[in-house]
Amino acid sequence: MARRRGPAARRRGGRRGARRDEGTWPAVVLVGAVAVSAVTAAVRWLATHWWVPVALLAVAGAVAAAVGRARVVAARERRRRLAGLRMALSGPGGIDHMSPDGFEYAVRDLLARDGCRAEKVGRSNDQGVDVLADDPMGRRWAVQCKHKQDPVGGKPVGVGVLYALAGTFQRVHAAQVAVVVTNGRFSRDSVRWGAEQGVLLVDRAALARWASEGRPLWDVLPRVPAPRNGQLS
């Protein structure tokens, strides 16, 4: 059983608690005085330098307005770009509405726009190439075109198309760059085999960027072989 503290012990404990409270009060008063002094000094400084917070608010407002304008411009540019992509593919006279032969001519014309000397060579015995082009850096491009009537839901371009192009673009056409262009999509085997063998693939998304943004094909595609020395005359 716990022992009860006697009256004397309780009085001694009470006196020690009172002394602790008495020692705390001066510190509290000192902290309060320092805080009041700091607030008073800050108010006096602001009264003298009132233009500082006004300038800070003006700068913050200008920054917020600039950020808002940048976001509006970026959103407008995204909408314009998407509209251009859709128009190039599915708009009136867009790529999706072309015949296979017309698609080959369109690819030839895009390469010519990029500064290439381009020729449509596709025919019944074209040996895997529809368009040949020489770019301003001295590279020869061998292009196989695959136009899809149902570009989104239809069958993707299979790896056999890449096999045929890979077997002829250097040996028959003396080309350095092999490309397959479609307004549809490629099978997974085509994507994997093309990356392994260096056959470049232009799918629906890349074709839309190429047709609508005005950039040359070698700026749209990754891993394009390095240019050879010399310029076209």
Secondary structure, DSSP 8 states (H G I E B T S, - for coil): ------HHHHHHHHHHHHHHHHHHHHHHHHHHHHHHHHHHHHHHHHHHSTHHHHHHHHHHHHHHHHHHHHHHHHHHHHHHHHHHHHHHHHSTT-GGGS-HHHHHHHHHHHHHHTT-EEEE--STT-TT-SEEEE-TTS-EEEEEEE--SSTTTS--B-HHHHHHHHHHTTTTT--SEEEEEESS-B-HHHHHHHHHHTEEEE-HHHHHHHHHH---HHHHSSS-----SS---
